[in-house]
Amino acid sequence: MFGIHFLGTINIMKGKGFTMKRYDQSFKDSVVEQVALGVSRVQVAKQFGCSLKSVNNWVAAASSSQTTTTGSNGSTQANADDIIAKQAARIRRLEKENEILEKATAFFAAKTMR
C-alpha cells in the first residue's frame, strides 16, 4: 500500500486507483526555496511533480511561520529582506533570458541575411 519515491513522496492508496501523496519536509522546503528564488509557482509544481495547490499551501505556511518566529518587531525587516532576495533572483533570471533572446535574435538575423 505504501511506496516511497526518490522525490520525498509517499504514495498512500485510497481505493479505486486514487493515490494521495505525502511529502516530507525537506521536499516542501525545496519547493518553497524555488518560489523564493523567483521561479513561478506553476513552473515549480511541474518541475517537482506536485499540485499547484500544494505549492501555494506550502508557501503560505512557510511565510506565516516566518512571521510568527520573527515576531512583530522583526517581521517587517524579514519581509523586506525576503522581497529584496526575490527581486534579485528575478533580475538574474530575466538577465539570463535577455541574453538568450539577444543571441537568438542575432542568429535568426544572420540566417535571414543569407
Secondary structure, 3 states (H helix, E strand, C coil): CEEECCCCEEEEECCCCCEEEEECHHHHHHHHHHHHCCCCHHHHHHHHCCCHHHHHHHHHHHHHHHHHHHHHHHHHHHHHHHHHHHHHHHHHHHHHHHHHHHHHHHHHHHHHHC
